[in-house]
Amino acid sequence: MRACSFPESPRRGFTLVELLVAISILLLMSVLLSGISEQVTQIWTRGESQNQHRVRARVALQLIGREMKQALVPLDATNMKGFQFVINSPTVSAGYPDSVFWQAAVAKDKSSGDIAEVGYFIRWTAGEADLCRFYVPSGNSSYLIYNLPAAWVTDALLEQVAPATQASSYQGLFLQNVVGFWVIAYAANGTAYVGTYDSRTNGNLLPAYVDVSLALLDDNSSARMKNSATLAAAVQKAGQSAANAGAFLALLDVPSLTAISRGASAATFRVLFSDH
């Protein structure tokens, strides 16, 4: 029996036009995938950076809160000269906005007693903003709480004790890239003391509790701000005019500050005082 045979179909290759179209499609897909990958990487990096800054902010706030809970006020309510807990002291100029100062038993060298003057404030320098720590132990010539209670903290003293400059080896620098710092005191009924608080004019008492907030920028946003005097001025103005961290972030949420707002984050910590 003769086997059946079928004619083979002629083999047909790709034309030059088809190859060019296929190559073009592959190149287009590569470009699109590369762009998507880069965007995903940028979003992930930005999110990771902001998360690291939030962690740093929470740790910093916990340390501030730990020291603040040790704040001292005079036991004799009639004595208006002793220790003081003051938010936004009138003896410190607007050049150091959003500040808080007090005395606490936190001195490392106890040879002259364990009481020290403590405080935190923002210092702006050439487009950079840092949170600085003020620390003066008793026995130091700048410890003036007893002999000069009306002005134991001043601009000149902040420059001396916590300048946070390269020339001073960044003495007093506590946390970098902090563009907003808010300390809001509250009465026991939840009423906020707007703007300032002074224990000497409130019966020599500490507030019932205090909310401390920080607003930080990631490294990229901080670099943009440092390189633009316009951006730095706008961010500084927003930090000084905002009532709290949430309001500050809202002020940054405008087209002109998009480059900054993407790298901004905030954290808040509440300090409860034991005598309430």
C-alpha positions as CSV (number, residue, x, y, z in Angstrom):
1,M,0.0,0.0,0.0
2,R,1.4,3.4,-0.9
3,A,1.6,5.9,2.0
4,C,-0.2,9.1,1.6
5,S,1.9,12.2,1.4
6,F,1.0,15.8,2.0
7,P,2.7,18.7,0.4
8,E,4.7,20.8,2.9
9,S,3.5,24.4,3.4
10,P,6.1,26.9,2.4
11,R,8.0,28.4,5.3
12,R,7.6,32.1,5.6
13,G,10.0,34.4,7.7
14,F,9.4,37.8,9.2
15,T,9.6,40.8,7.0
16,L,11.8,43.7,7.8
17,V,8.8,45.9,8.6
18,E,7.5,43.3,11.1
19,L,10.8,43.1,12.8
20,L,11.0,46.8,13.1
21,V,7.5,47.0,14.6
22,A,8.3,44.2,17.1
23,I,11.5,45.9,18.1
24,S,9.7,49.3,18.5
25,I,7.1,47.6,20.7
26,L,9.7,46.0,22.9
27,L,11.6,49.3,23.3
28,L,8.4,51.1,24.2
29,M,7.5,48.4,26.8
30,S,11.0,48.7,28.2
31,V,10.7,52.5,28.5
32,L,7.3,52.2,30.2
33,L,8.4,49.5,32.6
34,S,11.6,51.4,33.4
35,G,9.5,54.6,34.2
36,I,7.1,52.6,36.4
37,S,10.0,50.9,38.2
38,E,11.6,54.3,38.8
39,Q,8.4,55.8,40.2
40,V,7.8,52.8,42.4
41,T,11.4,53.1,43.7
42,Q,11.0,56.8,44.4
43,I,7.7,56.3,46.2
44,W,9.2,53.5,48.3
45,T,12.3,55.5,49.1
46,R,10.3,58.6,50.0
47,G,8.0,56.5,52.2
48,E,10.9,54.7,53.9
49,S,12.6,58.1,54.5
50,Q,9.5,59.6,56.0
51,N,9.0,56.6,58.2
52,Q,12.6,56.9,59.5
53,H,12.0,60.5,60.3
54,R,8.8,59.7,62.1
55,V,10.6,57.2,64.2
56,R,13.3,59.8,65.0
57,A,10.6,62.3,65.9
58,R,8.9,59.9,68.3
59,V,12.1,59.0,70.0
60,A,13.0,62.7,70.4
61,L,9.6,63.5,71.8
62,Q,9.8,60.7,74.3
63,L,13.2,62.0,75.5
64,I,11.8,65.6,75.8
65,G,8.7,64.2,77.6
66,R,10.9,62.3,80.1
67,E,12.8,65.5,81.0
68,M,9.7,67.6,81.0
69,K,7.9,65.3,83.5
70,Q,10.6,66.2,86.0
71,A,9.9,70.0,85.8
72,L,10.0,71.7,89.1
73,V,8.0,74.6,90.5
74,P,8.2,76.4,93.9
75,L,6.5,74.5,96.8
76,D,5.6,77.9,98.3
77,A,2.9,79.3,96.0
78,T,3.5,82.8,97.4
79,N,7.2,82.8,96.2
80,M,7.3,84.1,92.7
81,K,11.0,83.9,92.3
82,G,11.7,80.2,92.2
83,F,11.6,77.7,89.4
84,Q,9.6,78.4,86.3
85,F,8.0,76.4,83.5
86,V,7.6,78.8,80.5
87,I,6.4,78.2,76.9
88,N,7.5,80.9,74.4
89,S,9.2,83.1,77.0
90,P,8.9,86.9,76.4
91,T,12.6,87.2,77.2
92,V,13.5,85.2,74.1
93,S,12.9,87.0,70.8
94,A,11.0,85.9,67.7
95,G,14.3,84.8,66.4
96,Y,13.8,81.6,68.4
97,P,10.2,80.7,67.9
98,D,8.4,77.9,69.6
99,S,10.4,77.3,72.7
100,V,9.9,75.8,76.2
101,F,12.2,76.1,79.2
102,W,12.1,74.7,82.8
103,Q,14.3,73.4,85.7
104,A,14.6,69.7,86.6
105,A,16.8,67.3,88.6
106,V,18.7,66.1,85.5
107,A,22.2,67.5,86.1
108,K,25.0,65.0,85.3
109,D,27.5,66.6,87.6
110,K,25.9,66.8,91.1
111,S,28.8,68.5,92.8
112,S,26.7,71.7,92.8
113,G,23.3,70.0,93.1
114,D,21.3,68.1,90.6
115,I,19.1,70.9,89.3
116,A,19.6,72.1,85.8
117,E,18.0,74.6,83.4
118,V,16.6,72.7,80.4
119,G,14.8,73.8,77.3
120,Y,14.2,73.2,73.6
121,F,13.9,75.6,70.7
122,I,14.2,75.8,66.9
123,R,17.2,77.6,65.4
124,W,17.1,78.8,61.8
125,T,20.4,79.3,60.1
126,A,20.9,79.9,56.3
127,G,17.8,78.0,55.3
128,E,18.3,75.2,57.8
129,A,16.2,74.5,60.8
130,D,17.3,72.4,63.8
131,L,15.9,71.6,67.2
132,C,18.3,72.6,69.9
133,R,18.6,71.6,73.5
134,F,19.3,74.3,76.2
135,Y,21.1,72.9,79.2
136,V,22.7,74.8,82.1
137,P,23.5,73.0,85.4
138,S,23.6,74.6,88.8
139,G,27.0,75.9,89.6
140,N,27.5,77.2,86.1
141,S,28.0,81.0,85.8
142,S,25.0,81.1,83.4
143,Y,22.7,79.5,85.9
144,L,20.6,82.5,86.8
145,I,17.4,81.1,88.1
146,Y,17.9,82.3,91.7
147,N,19.7,85.7,91.3
148,L,18.0,86.7,88.1
149,P,14.7,84.9,87.9
150,A,13.0,87.5,85.6
151,A,15.4,86.7,82.7
152,W,17.3,83.5,83.2
153,V,17.0,82.6,79.5
154,T,17.8,85.1,76.8
155,D,18.9,85.2,73.2
156,A,22.5,85.8,74.2
157,L,22.4,82.8,76.5
158,L,21.0,80.6,73.8
159,E,23.8,81.6,71.5
160,Q,26.3,80.9,74.2
161,V,24.9,77.6,75.5
162,A,23.3,76.0,72.4
163,P,24.5,77.8,69.2
164,A,24.4,74.5,67.1
165,T,26.9,75.9,64.6
166,Q,30.0,74.3,63.0
167,A,32.2,76.7,64.9
168,S,30.8,75.3,68.2
169,S,31.0,71.7,67.1
170,Y,27.2,71.8,67.0
171,Q,26.9,72.2,70.7
172,G,23.2,72.0,71.7
173,L,22.1,70.3,68.4
174,F,19.3,67.8,69.3
175,L,17.6,66.9,66.1
176,Q,18.2,68.1,62.5
177,N,15.6,69.2,59.9
178,V,13.0,70.2,62.4
179,V,10.9,73.0,60.8
180,G,8.1,73.1,63.3
181,F,7.9,72.8,67.1
182,W,4.8,73.3,69.1
183,V,4.3,73.1,72.9
184,I,0.7,73.6,74.0
185,A,-0.2,73.6,77.6
186,Y,-3.7,72.6,78.9
187,A,-5.7,73.1,82.0
188,A,-7.3,70.1,83.8
189,N,-10.6,70.8,82.0
190,G,-9.0,70.6,78.6
191,T,-8.8,74.4,78.0
192,A,-5.6,75.3,76.0
193,Y,-3.4,78.1,77.0
194,V,-3.0,79.9,73.7
195,G,0.5,80.9,72.6
196,T,2.3,80.9,75.9
197,Y,2.3,79.5,79.4
198,D,4.1,80.8,82.5
199,S,3.9,78.9,85.8
200,R,4.7,82.1,87.7
201,T,1.5,83.7,86.5
202,N,-0.6,80.6,87.0
203,G,-0.2,80.0,90.7
204,N,3.3,78.5,90.4
205,L,1.7,75.4,89.0
206,L,2.5,73.2,86.1
207,P,-0.3,72.7,83.5
208,A,-2.3,69.5,83.7
209,Y,-0.7,68.2,80.5
210,V,1.3,69.4,77.5
211,D,1.2,68.4,73.9
212,V,4.6,68.6,72.2
213,S,4.7,68.3,68.4
214,L,7.5,68.2,65.8
215,A,7.4,68.7,62.0
216,L,10.4,67.3,60.1
217,L,11.6,67.2,56.6
218,D,13.4,64.4,54.9
219,D,16.9,64.9,53.5
220,N,15.8,65.7,50.0
221,S,13.3,68.3,51.0
222,S,15.7,69.9,53.4
223,A,18.3,70.2,50.6
224,R,15.8,71.9,48.4
225,M,14.9,74.3,51.1
226,K,18.5,75.1,51.9
227,N,19.1,75.9,48.2
228,S,16.1,78.2,47.9
229,A,15.8,81.3,50.1
230,T,12.1,81.6,48.9
231,L,11.2,78.1,50.0
232,A,13.0,78.5,53.3
233,A,11.2,81.8,54.1
234,A,7.8,80.2,53.2
235,V,8.4,77.2,55.4
236,Q,9.7,79.3,58.3
237,K,6.6,81.6,58.1
238,A,4.3,78.6,58.0
239,G,6.0,77.1,61.1
240,Q,5.6,80.3,63.0
241,S,2.0,81.0,62.0
242,A,0.6,77.5,62.4
243,A,-1.1,76.7,65.7
244,N,-0.1,73.0,65.6
245,A,1.5,70.4,63.4
246,G,-1.6,69.6,61.5
247,A,-2.2,73.2,60.5
248,F,1.5,73.5,59.5
249,L,1.2,70.5,57.1
250,A,-1.9,72.0,55.6
251,L,-0.1,75.3,55.0
252,L,2.6,73.4,53.1
253,D,0.0,71.6,50.9
254,V,0.1,74.3,48.1
255,P,1.6,74.0,44.6
256,S,4.4,76.4,45.4
257,L,5.6,74.1,48.3
258,T,5.0,70.7,46.8
259,A,8.7,70.0,46.7
260,I,8.8,70.5,50.4
261,S,5.4,69.0,51.5
262,R,6.1,65.6,50.0
263,G,9.0,65.2,52.5
264,A,7.2,66.6,55.5
265,S,6.0,64.5,58.4
266,A,4.8,65.3,62.0
267,A,4.6,63.5,65.4
268,T,3.0,64.5,68.7
269,F,3.6,63.3,72.3
270,R,1.5,64.1,75.3
271,V,3.1,64.8,78.7
272,L,0.9,64.3,81.8
273,F,2.1,66.0,85.0
274,S,1.8,64.0,88.2
275,D,0.5,66.8,90.3
276,H,-2.9,66.9,88.5
